[in-house]
């Protein structure tokens, strides 16, 4: 196991260069590993996590204590904390990934040309993936398992606040690799909190990293996007909107609003802005906001909302672009679905938006005109999750438009190549 809560004594540049070389060396054997061997490794990882539950909890307790002493926010502490349920969820997620079809070698498309050439587009691993993340130690398990399933070595650089927890989880992943006789360097955890290690990863480790995936706050993602010399799967803020249409069932709307905001306030799929159709302000607004307040949510409301619901704070311009990751929601009245679409297009981070409505025309307009990675109808924004999509887990929600968008799961961690079969053709 890695030394816990201790900076590596190695020079970070030399350390990261060595990690990059070892990851590249693991790439070829992993790319050609059989589906059966990868499955065995993943099952071994899941079993090891359950077997070492107490070790993981003990390591997490150190991180929790350090986080409390350093004054981490409530949302950070929520993402950092592990308990037996979350550990079992990690193991279950890995087992679910193990059960997915191996994407490597899938024929995506095939066709014949008039000259007799047979052409196939086939899934291949991306290569070495670098994942830089904050707070959530479960990302260690999710990212390691997803990259392995897709045939990619991965270099994991967790936040200093979760170093102990991530190291304990990583040790379980290595157990699975060993048991399946796959390269142990296929999943590496950077053993230092030195920020210089991140800079080396962003440079690409001398060509040994093929893609970077950041998972964390806005500052981390912006740094990665600004400094990376390799392709990035971008995940910006989760400024997620929930729109209550005039045709919405009130009980359903209130239930979804409370869940979308309060189930887990620190996840990127938590609703941050509630938009309510002005046409039902008299009937829907107070019951929905009352349910949110009863659940412990602080409400930042525009002037119109404050007139009918006084138990709120005045919203400022900053509220419409805030990812609170806390028990706070911004609320505004809009003119129907058109007003909701206009507000979302102006302020959304294009992560996840939801509409509660019974009118199919309103729903279709919402779906057709909003350009966000995930759109939901009559469901909580908290379903913006790879596990809920049947992907087993995710590395993150990509909000860009290149290569991957939405939950980044196994298929999104592959590229493709063309196989062309001939019978002696030459080009005239």
N, C-alpha and C positions, 0 to 999 in steps of 0.2 A: 504494500500500500504506500501511497505517497506520504511524505512527511506532512503532517497537518499543521495549518496555521503558521507556516514558516516560509519565508522567501527562499527560493533556491539560491544556493551559494555560487552557482555557476554564473558566468557572464551571460546575460539574457540573449545577446546576439548569437553567441556560440550555442547556447542551449536550444534556441529556436531553430537554428540551422540544422542541428542534429535531429530534432523532432521532424522537421520537414523532410530530411533525407530518408528517415525511417518510414515515414508515411508513404513516400513515393515508392520505396522498395516493397511496401505491402500492397500497392495498388494492383499490380499484375496478378499475383496469386488470388487476391480477393475478387478481381473481375471475372476470373474463370472458375471460381469456387462453385460447387454444385448447389442447387437449391436445398438439397437434403442437408449438406454440411452447414449452410447458413441457418437453416431451421434448427438444427441441433444446438448451434451456438446460442441462438436467441432463447430457446427453451432453457438452456443452462444458465443464461443470464437472469431470467425471470426467477428460476428456482433459487439462485444464489442471493438475489435481493430479499426473498422471503426468509431464507436461511439466516441471513445476516441483518435481519430487521433491527435488532438491538444495537448492533454496531453503528448502523446508519442513524438511529435515534440519538445515540450517545454523541456522535459527531455533530449532528444537527443541534444538539443542546449547546455545544460550544459556540456554534455560529449564532444561535439565538441570544445567548448571553452577551457575546461581543456586539451584536446588533443593538441590543438594549442599551449597552454602555455607550455606544457611539451615536445613539439618538436616531436610529433609522425610523422612517415614517411607518404609520400603521399599515399602509398598503405594501411597503417593502417587507415588513415583518410577516404579513399574511402570505406573501409569495415565498418567503424563505422557510417558513415553518413546515415541518414534516410531522406526521402522526401515523399510527398504524394503518389508518384508512388510506392515506395518500401513498404510503409505501406499497400497499397492496394494489392500489390503482396503477402505480408505476409498473409493477410486475404483470398485472393484467394487460396493460398497454403493450408491453413487450411480447407477451404471449399472443395477443391479437395480431401484432405485426408479423409474428412467426407464421400465423395461419393465413396471411395474405398470399396471393399468387406472386411468385417471383417475377418481377418485370423484365429482368435482364434476358435478352434473346427474344422477347415478344416481337412478332411481326406486326407493325402498326398498320402498314399498307403494302399492297403488292399489285403489280400490273405488268402487262406485256406490251412491248412496242411492236410496230409493224415489221421491224427488221428481225424479230425473233428474240430480242433481249428480254429477259425476265428480271424485273427490278423489284427489290424489297426494301422497305424502310424498317429498321430493326432497333429496338431499344438497347442502349449500352450504358454503363455507369458514367457519371459525370467526371469522375476522377477524385482527387483529394479535396475534401470539403473542410473549410475552416468555419467553426461556429463560435461566435463571441456573444456571451450572454451575461445577464445580471440576475442576481437574486434567486431565481427559481432553480433549485438543485435538481428537480425532476427533468429539466432540459438535458442534463447529462445522460439520463437513461433514454429519453425519447430520441435525441439526436443520434446517440450511439447506435441504437437499434435500427432506426430508419436508414441511416447511411449504410450500415452493414447489409440490410436487406437489399438495398439497391446496388450493392457491390462497390461502395465507395469507402476508402479510408477516411477517417475524420479526426481533426485536431480540435479539441474542445478547450476553450478558454473561458471558464466561469468567472464570476465576480469574486473579489476578495472576501465579500461578506458571506459567500457560500462555499468557500474553499474546502472546509472540513467535510461538509455534507457531500459535495461533489466527489471528493477523493474516496469516500467510503462507497459511494455508488459505483464509481469507476472501477474499483477493485472487484466488484461483482461482475461487471461486464468483462473484465479480463479473465475471470474464472470461466465464463462461458466460452470465450475464444480458445482458451487452453484446452478445455474439454473437447472441443470440436476440431482441434488441431488446425486452427486458423491463425494467421500471424497476430501476435499480441499487439504489434504496432498498428494494427488496423483501427484501433480506437485509442487515442492518446489524450491525456488530460495535461494541460500545461501546468507544471508544478510550482508556479510562482505567481505572486500578486503584482509583480513589477509591471508597470504600465508599458514599459519598453517592449514587452512581449507582444502586446497588441500591435504596436507599430511595425514590428517585424512581420507579423501575419499579414498586415495590410499591404506590405511591400511584396507579398507573395512567396516569401521564403525561397528566393532564387528560382522561381518557376515551379516550386513544388506544391503550391496551392492553386487549385483550378477555379474555385468559387468561394466567396465569403458570405456567410449568413449571420447578420446581427440580430440579436433578440434582446431588447431592453428599451430603455427610455430614449427620448428624443435626442438628447445630447450624444449618446452612444451611436445611434443610427446616423446622425448627421456627420459625426467624425468618420465613421466607416465610409459613408458615401463620398465624403470630401477627399479622403486620403487613400482609399483603396486603389491599387494598381491591377486588381483582378476583378472580374465580374461580381456583382453584389445582388443577392435577392433581398430587395428592400422591404422592410416592415416599418412604416412610420407609425405615428400615433394612432390609437384606436378611438378617434372622436366619432363614436357611434350614435346614431339617431333612432329614436322610436317615434313614429307618427301615428296619432290616433285620429282616424277619419270619422266623418259624420255618420258613417254607416256602421261603426264599430259597436259590437256588443259590449256594454259597460262593464259587466263582471269580468269578461275575458280581458278587456283592456286594462283594468286595474290589476288583475293577477299577473299579466305579462309585464306590466310596468314595474311592479315590485320585484319580480324575478330578474328582469333585464338589468335593473340597477343594483339590487341588494343581494342576489345569491352569492356572488363573490365580486366585491367592488374593485379588487386589484387586478382583474384580468382584462386583456385588451378588448374583449367582446362585451364588456359592461357598457350599458347605455349611459351616455354623458349628457345628451340633450333630449328633452321630451317636447315634441311639437303636437299641439292639439288644434283640431279644426275649430275655427272661431264659431262655426255654426252650432257646435254642441258644447260651447263653453258653459252654458247655464245648467246643463244636465250631467256632463262628464267630468268637468275640470275638478270640482271640489272633491267628489268621491275618490278620484284617482290620486290627487295630491294628498288627501287625507290618509289614504292607504300607505303612501310613501312615507309620510311623516310618522305614522304609527310604527313603521318598520325601522325608524331611526334615521331617515334620510333628510339631509339639509337641502332646502330648495332655494335656488336663485331664480327669481321670476322677473319677467318684463313688466312694464307698468300696467298693462291690461290685466295680467294675471294677479298682480298685487291688489287690484281693486276688489277681486272676489275671493282671494285667499291671502289673508294678512299674515299667516304664519310662515313668512318667507323673507328672504333678503332681496333687495333690488339687484337685478342682474346688470353687469357691465359688459362692455364690448369684449372683454377678455373671456367672459364665460362661454361665448359661442365657439371659441377655439381652444378650450381647455380640456385636456384629458385628466380628469380628477384622480382616477384610480382610488376613489374614496367614496364615502357615503354622502355624495353631493350630486345634484342634478340641476341643469339649467332648463327652464321651462318657458315656452313662448307660444302665443296663439298665432295661427297662420290661416290664410284664406284657402282652405281646402287642399287637395292634393297638389295643385299647381303651386301654392305658397310653400308647401312642404318641400317640393322638388327644388324650388328656387333657393330656399334656405340651405338645404343639404348641399347643393352644388356649390354654394358660396363658401361654406364652412367645413365641409366634410374632409376627412383624411382618406376617404375612399376605402375604408375598411369594411364596415358592416352597417346596414340600415334595415329597419323593419317597419312594416305597416300593419296596423290592426284595422281591418275593414271587412265588410260583407259585400260591398259593391265591387263586382268583378272588373268593371271599367276602371275604377280607381286603382285597383291592384295592378292591372296590366299597364296602366300609364306609369305607375311608380316603378315597376320592374323594367319597363322599356326605356325610360328617360333618365334614370339614375345610373351613373357609371361608377359603382363601387364593387369591390371584389365579391361581397356576399350580400344578397338581398333576401329578406324573409317576409313571409305573409302569415299573420296570426300565430307567431312564434317568437320566443324570447331571443334577443341578440346574443345571449349566452350560449346558444348553439353554434356560434362561430368557433368551431373547434374541430381539428382533424379527427379526434376520436369519435365525436358525434357524427361526423361524416362517414364513418366506417373505415377510416384510414388507419386505425389502430392508435395513432398519435400524429403529431406534427412537429416540425421544427419551428414553425411560426406561420403567421398569416402574411403572405406577400401582397403588398398594395401597389406594386409596380405593374407594368403590362408586358414585360419581356420574359419569355420562357415560362415562368411560374406565376400564378395569381391565386389568391385565396390560400387555403391551408396547403402548406408544403409537406406533402407526404412522400411515400415511396416512389410513385410514378414521376412526381415533379423533381426527384433527385436523379433522374436519368436524362441522357441525351439520346441521340440516335445516329446510326450510320446507314449507308446504302450498300446492299449486296446486289451485284449485277451478274447474272449468269448468262453466258452465251454459248454458241455452238461453232465458234470460229469466225464470228463477224469481224470485219475491219471497216473503218470509216472511210467512205469515198471522199 
